[in-house]
């Protein structure tokens, strides 16, 4: 395999690469010619090796017919011109565009990475449509990666993928965790708490992520409202608001603090005591293992993908999906068992160091690509 071997990585936004792929890109660029295609691609200029090529594609979130057609034609034209040796795509819409374009241009190695299913909790036509998209991506790809074992089992059970063409890197996740970046900082904890007038003894529940109905924020706030009369408890919500109807929920309780998108999630993990992931559906949640790297356990909804990110009653807790009463019950248990929470946090950190450190995941990815590239070449794809 020579240095001229060309790999194209395509996702919706630069934020995806910033969050999950920086170490992978750095390692891949040492051996291959790497091209990144996404929206806002200029944001990556100072974050990746200079020899990595950056190409802007005007992707939009959701279904935007004319924009999507334009984006697909751009990708198709680009593949005809550049003739990459390997395409790697992420997310359903972009994945379908890339799978089709790479198939039409006879790209020798076509790989898609599944990071969650839009259709998992949908019904009717929407469910059928998105399942079909995921199935077509699989059919058009030579092989697929899936970011968790339980998600792979789910996709196999729903006949979207087959066992022989689907793979999980080690224990799961896309990029693992930068454990040098995500680590507990006592000074940051004190500084943040002082700045926000939070006492040392206050127990802080933290939600960090996109704020919409599917993330379960509604149930989380309702549950917290039921326990907030307890002394020394606080709920902090950090992330961009996608559902503006939820804003009024933040304003109804003075023990709920809201902050917008952050570029330093590790600071929030250091000042919190437990992370809350009440989602209705998820891909493998990087935020859980990032918090764990800081010694923070998680309280998660009992959905299939989250089974890979925590070990129940060892590195975190599960609650019933969409159940306000069960979230309330687990919150009360947690604030009454603070020593147990700290114990789970220590176990969570040990697990991250063993199974999710980013250099380990990058080694696994390089090994996987080398094996599959050679296999596809031998089969004359």
C-alpha positions in Angstrom: 0.0 0.0 0.0 1.6 3.3 -1.1 1.3 6.8 0.2 -0.8 7.7 -2.8 -3.7 5.5 -1.7 -6.5 8.0 -1.4 -9.2 7.9 1.3 -12.2 10.2 1.4 -14.0 10.8 4.7 -17.4 12.4 4.4 -19.8 13.6 7.2 -22.4 16.3 7.7 -20.3 18.8 9.7 -16.8 19.7 10.8 -18.1 19.3 14.4 -18.4 15.5 13.8 -14.8 15.2 12.8 -13.7 17.5 15.7 -15.6 15.3 18.2 -14.8 11.8 16.9 -12.2 11.6 14.2 -9.2 13.9 14.9 -6.9 11.1 16.1 -8.1 8.7 13.3 -7.4 11.4 10.7 -3.9 12.1 12.1 -3.0 8.4 12.1 -4.5 7.7 8.6 -2.7 10.7 7.1 0.7 9.2 8.1 0.1 6.3 5.7 -2.5 7.5 3.2 -3.6 10.6 1.3 -6.7 11.7 3.3 -9.4 14.0 2.1 -12.2 15.3 4.4 -15.5 16.5 2.9 -18.1 18.3 5.1 -19.9 21.5 5.7 -17.9 24.3 7.6 -14.7 22.3 6.7 -12.5 25.4 7.2 -13.0 25.0 11.0 -10.7 21.9 10.8 -7.7 23.8 9.3 -5.9 24.2 12.6 -6.9 20.8 14.0 -5.6 18.4 11.5 -2.3 17.8 9.7 -1.7 20.3 6.9 -1.3 17.5 4.3 -4.9 16.5 4.8 -7.1 18.0 2.0 -10.3 19.8 2.9 -13.3 20.0 0.6 -16.5 21.9 1.5 -19.9 20.3 0.7 -23.0 22.3 1.5 -24.9 19.6 3.5 -28.0 20.7 5.4 -29.6 18.9 8.4 -32.9 17.0 7.6 -34.4 16.4 4.2 -33.9 19.4 1.9 -34.6 18.1 -1.6 -33.0 20.6 -3.9 -30.0 21.1 -1.6 -29.6 17.3 -1.2 -29.7 16.8 -5.0 -27.1 19.5 -5.4 -24.9 18.0 -2.7 -25.2 14.5 -4.3 -24.2 15.8 -7.8 -21.2 17.6 -6.2 -20.1 14.3 -4.6 -20.7 12.3 -7.7 -18.6 14.8 -9.8 -15.9 14.9 -7.2 -15.6 11.1 -7.1 -15.4 11.0 -10.9 -12.6 13.6 -10.8 -10.6 12.4 -7.9 -11.2 8.6 -8.1 -10.7 7.8 -4.4 -9.5 4.3 -3.5 -11.7 4.2 -0.3 -14.8 6.2 0.8 -15.9 6.3 4.4 -19.2 7.9 5.2 -21.2 8.7 8.3 -24.9 9.4 9.1 -27.9 8.1 6.9 -28.4 10.9 4.4 -24.7 11.5 3.7 -24.1 7.8 3.8 -26.7 7.2 1.1 -25.3 9.9 -1.1 -21.8 8.6 -0.8 -22.8 5.0 -1.2 -24.6 5.7 -4.4 -21.9 8.0 -5.8 -19.1 5.6 -4.9 -21.0 2.8 -6.5 -21.6 4.7 -9.7 -18.0 5.7 -9.9 -16.8 2.2 -9.0 -14.9 3.2 -6.0 -12.7 0.1 -5.1 -13.5 0.2 -1.3 -16.8 1.5 0.0 -17.3 1.7 3.8 -20.1 3.2 5.8 -20.1 3.7 9.6 -23.5 3.4 11.3 -23.8 5.7 14.4 -27.5 5.3 15.3 -30.9 4.8 13.7 -33.3 7.6 13.0 -36.0 5.0 12.5 -35.5 3.2 15.8 -38.5 4.7 17.5 -40.5 6.0 14.5 -43.7 4.6 13.0 -45.4 4.3 9.6 -43.9 5.7 6.4 -41.0 7.5 8.1 -39.8 4.3 9.7 -40.1 2.4 6.4 -38.3 5.2 4.5 -35.3 5.5 6.8 -35.0 1.7 7.2 -34.8 1.4 3.4 -32.1 4.1 3.3 -30.0 2.2 5.8 -30.5 -1.1 3.9 -29.5 0.5 0.6 -26.4 1.9 2.2 -25.5 -1.6 3.3 -26.2 -3.2 -0.1 -24.0 -0.6 -1.9 -21.1 -0.8 0.6 -18.4 -3.5 0.6 -18.5 -3.5 4.4 -19.8 -1.5 7.3 -18.6 -0.5 10.7 -21.1 -0.1 13.6 -20.3 1.9 16.7 -21.6 -0.6 19.3 -22.2 -4.3 19.6 -25.9 -3.9 20.7 -26.5 -1.7 17.7 -25.0 -4.3 15.4 -27.3 -6.9 16.9 -30.3 -4.6 16.5 -29.4 -4.0 12.8 -28.9 -7.8 12.2 -32.2 -8.6 13.9 -34.0 -6.0 11.7 -32.3 -7.5 8.6 -30.5 -4.2 7.7 -27.0 -5.7 7.8 -25.5 -9.2 7.8 -23.0 -10.5 10.3 -20.3 -11.3 7.6 -20.2 -7.7 6.3 -20.6 -5.7 9.6 -18.0 -5.0 12.2 -17.5 -3.2 15.6 -14.1 -1.8 16.5 -13.0 -3.4 19.8 -15.8 -2.6 22.4 -17.4 0.1 20.3 -17.5 3.9 19.7 -16.2 5.8 16.7 -13.1 7.6 17.9 -12.8 6.6 21.6 -11.7 9.1 24.2 -8.7 11.4 24.4 -7.9 10.6 28.1 -5.3 13.3 28.3 -8.0 15.9 27.5 -10.9 14.3 29.4 -9.7 14.0 33.0 -10.9 15.2 36.3 -9.6 18.6 37.3 -10.1 19.6 41.0 -9.2 23.3 40.3 -11.7 23.5 37.5 -14.4 22.0 39.8 -13.7 24.6 42.5 -13.5 27.5 40.0 -16.7 26.6 38.2 -18.7 26.0 41.3 -17.5 29.3 42.8 -18.4 31.2 39.6 -21.9 29.7 39.6 -22.4 30.0 43.3 -22.6 26.2 43.8 -21.6 25.0 47.2 -19.1 22.1 47.6 -21.8 19.9 49.0 -24.3 20.4 46.2 -24.9 17.3 44.2 -25.0 18.2 40.5 -26.8 16.2 37.8 -25.5 17.2 34.3 -27.1 16.9 30.9 -24.8 17.7 28.0 -25.9 17.4 24.4 -28.4 18.6 21.8 -31.6 19.6 23.4 -34.7 18.1 21.7 -37.6 15.8 22.6 -35.8 12.6 21.5 -33.0 13.3 24.0 -35.5 12.9 26.8 -34.9 16.3 28.3 -38.6 16.7 29.0 -38.8 13.6 31.2 -35.5 14.5 32.9 -36.7 18.0 33.9 -40.1 16.7 35.1 -38.3 14.1 37.2 -35.9 16.6 38.7 -38.8 19.0 39.6 -40.1 16.2 41.8 -36.9 15.9 43.8 -35.6 19.5 43.7 -37.1 20.3 47.1 -34.3 18.3 48.5 -31.4 20.5 49.8 -28.2 20.7 47.8 -29.3 19.3 44.5 -29.0 21.0 41.1 -29.6 20.1 37.4 -27.3 21.7 34.8 -28.2 21.5 31.1 -25.5 22.3 28.5 -26.1 22.3 24.8 -27.8 23.9 21.8 -31.6 24.1 21.9 -33.2 22.4 18.8 -36.7 22.4 20.2 -37.6 25.9 21.4 -40.8 24.7 23.1 -38.6 23.2 25.8 -37.2 26.6 26.9 -40.1 27.2 29.2 -39.2 24.1 31.2 -35.8 25.6 32.1 -37.4 28.7 33.5 -39.8 26.9 35.9 -37.2 25.9 38.5 -34.4 28.0 39.9 -32.4 24.8 40.6 -32.1 24.2 36.9 -29.3 26.1 35.1 -29.0 26.3 31.4 -25.9 27.0 29.3 -25.4 27.0 25.5 -23.0 24.9 23.4 -19.6 24.4 24.9 -16.2 23.7 23.4 -14.9 22.4 26.7 -17.2 19.6 27.9 -14.4 18.3 30.2 -14.9 21.4 32.4 -18.5 20.5 33.0 -17.7 16.9 33.7 -15.2 18.0 36.4 -17.8 20.2 38.2 -20.6 17.6 38.0 -21.3 14.5 40.0 -23.2 12.4 37.5 -24.2 12.6 33.8 -27.8 12.1 32.7 -28.6 10.5 29.3 -32.4 10.1 29.2 -32.5 9.6 25.4 -35.3 7.8 23.5 -32.7 6.7 20.9 -28.9 7.1 20.5 -25.9 6.1 18.6 -23.0 5.1 20.8 -22.9 8.1 23.1 -19.3 9.5 23.2 -20.4 11.9 26.0 -20.8 8.9 28.3 -17.3 7.6 27.9 -15.9 11.1 27.9 -17.5 11.7 31.3 -16.3 8.3 32.5 -12.8 9.3 31.6 -13.3 12.2 34.1 -14.5 9.8 36.7 -18.1 10.6 36.3 -20.7 7.8 36.1 -23.9 8.0 34.1 -27.7 7.7 34.6 -29.0 6.4 31.3 -32.3 5.3 29.7 -32.4 1.5 29.2 -32.1 1.5 25.4 -30.0 -1.0 23.4 -27.0 1.2 22.4 -26.4 2.5 26.0 -25.8 -1.1 27.2 -22.4 -0.8 25.6 -21.4 2.5 27.1 -22.1 1.6 30.8 -22.1 -1.5 32.9 -25.2 -1.4 35.1 -24.5 -1.2 38.8 -20.8 -0.9 38.1 -20.2 2.2 36.0 -23.7 3.7 36.0 -27.4 3.3 36.4 -30.3 2.6 34.0 -33.9 3.9 34.2 -36.9 3.0 32.1 -37.2 4.8 28.8 -39.5 7.9 29.0 -40.5 7.1 32.6 -40.5 10.2 34.8 -41.3 8.2 37.9 -38.3 5.8 37.3 -35.9 8.7 36.6 -37.1 10.3 39.8 -36.7 7.1 41.7 -33.1 6.6 40.5 -32.2 10.3 41.2 -33.3 9.9 44.8 -31.4 6.7 45.1 -28.3 8.4 43.7 -28.3 11.4 46.0 -28.8 9.1 48.9 -25.8 6.9 47.9 -23.0 9.4 47.1 -20.2 7.0 48.0 -21.6 4.5 45.6 -21.6 7.1 42.8 -18.0 7.9 43.4 -17.2 4.2 43.4 -18.9 3.8 40.0 -17.0 6.8 38.7 -13.7 5.2 39.5 -14.8 1.9 37.8 -16.0 3.9 34.8 -12.6 5.6 34.4 -10.8 2.3 34.6 -13.0 0.8 31.9 -12.3 3.8 29.6 -8.6 3.4 30.0 -8.9 -0.3 29.2 -11.4 -0.3 26.3 -12.0 3.2 24.9 -8.7 5.1 24.8 -8.5 6.8 21.4 -5.0 5.5 20.4 -6.4 1.9 20.9 -9.4 2.7 18.6 -7.1 4.2 16.0 -4.9 1.1 15.9 -8.0 -1.1 15.6 -9.3 1.1 12.7 -5.9 0.9 10.8 -5.8 -2.8 11.3 -9.4 -3.1 10.0 -8.8 -0.9 6.9 -5.6 -2.7 6.0 -7.3 -6.1 6.2 -10.4 -5.0 4.2 -8.4 -3.0 1.6 -6.3 -6.1 0.9 -9.3 -8.3 0.9 -11.2 -6.1 -1.6 -8.2 -5.8 -3.8 -7.8 -9.5 -3.9 -11.4 -9.8 -5.0 -10.9 -7.1 -7.7 -13.6 -4.7 -6.5 
